[in-house]
Structures are given as C-alpha cells and as structure tokens.
Amino acid sequence: MAEQNLDHVLLFLDECTLAGLDESESVLAADLYGMYMIWCENGGREPAPVHHFYGAVREAGLAEVTRHSERAYEGVLPTGPIPVQYIMETDKAPGPNTNPFPFSG
C-alpha cells in the first residue's frame, strides 16, 4: 500500500505542481494535501492518508520547513486547475506567492 501511495502522490506532484523553484516559493503542507484530495476526487482515486501523503512528498525530495508554526514545502508551487478549484471550494485566499499560472502572460 505504501508504494501505491508513493506512486499516487508522485503523479499528483507531477501533474499539479512546479518543483525546483527558488526556496522563496512555497506551499503550505495542509493546502497541498487539500489539493491532493480534490485531485483524487476528480480522478476517482482513493486518497492516501495524510501521514502517507507527507511521507511520500518527503520521499519525492521536497524540502519541508516550518513557517509561522505551519508545515510548508519550499521550492514548489501548485499549478493548473486544481489549486483554483481548491481556492474556490475552501474560500481560502491564495498566499502571497500562490499563483496557479506562474508562467502565463
């Protein structure tokens, strides 16, 4: 099951995030998991439990930090329609560096 979770999470990260960015770019871990839940729901997938998700994200090599007492991942930003859907469904204002379309003109 753990290997399946890792594959799931890696696919999510590949489809819904931009990695390898400057460490000033980051996403809160709770927000990333919320986006993962939406991604799973949209694709008819069974989501990994939160502790498996966080473990898989660490195994994927994302740098985990604590900012303002919240877990975050540096050097990665969400992208595409999933972050937009997450913001719309949660009424959560995007963070200062949360741009779902960072390279659009």
LUMDREN-241895 format. One record per residue (C-alpha): residue in one letter; x, y, z. Coordinates in steps of 0.1 Angstrom, whole numbers, plus 5000, padded with zeros to 4 digits. Example, Ala and Ser with C-alpha at 12.3 -4.5 7.8 and 13.67 -1.06 7.14 Angstrom:
% residues 2
A512349555078/S513749895071/
% end
This chain:
% residues 105
M500050005000/A502850245008/E504450204974/Q501050274957/N500650584978/L504050704967/D503150644930/H499850834936/V501551124952/L504351144926/L501751154899/F499851434917/L503151634922/D504051584885/E500651694873/C499851974897/T503052144909/L506052314896/A509152204915/G512752304915/L511952664921/D513752914944/E513252844981/S511253164985/E508452984966/S506552754989/V503152594996/L501652505029/A501552135035/A497952145045/D497052325013/L498952084992/Y497151795008/G493851965003/M494652004966/Y495751634965/M492351534979/I490551734952/W492851574926/C491951234939/E488251304939/N488351444904/G490151134892/G488150874911/R491250774932/E491350674968/P493550934986/A496450835007/P496150905044/V497751235054/H500751085071/H501450865040/F501051175018/Y503551375038/G505951085038/A505651045000/V506251414995/R509451395016/E510551094996/A509951294964/G512651534977/L510651844986/A512252045013/E509952065043/V510152375066/T508152535093/R506852885087/H504753075112/S504252735130/E502852575098/R504552305078/A505352405042/Y507352285013/E509952504997/G510852534960/V507452424948/L504252584937/P500852444928/T499852494892/G496852424869/P493152394876/I493452204909/P494752504930/V491952724915/Q489352464924/Y490852434959/I490652814965/M487052824952/E485952534973/T487552645005/D487153025001/K490753035011/A492653344999/P495753244980/G499053304997/P501353584986/N503253354962/T500453114953/N499953174916/P498352884898/F499553014865/P503053144873/F504253144837/S501253274819/G501353614803/
% end
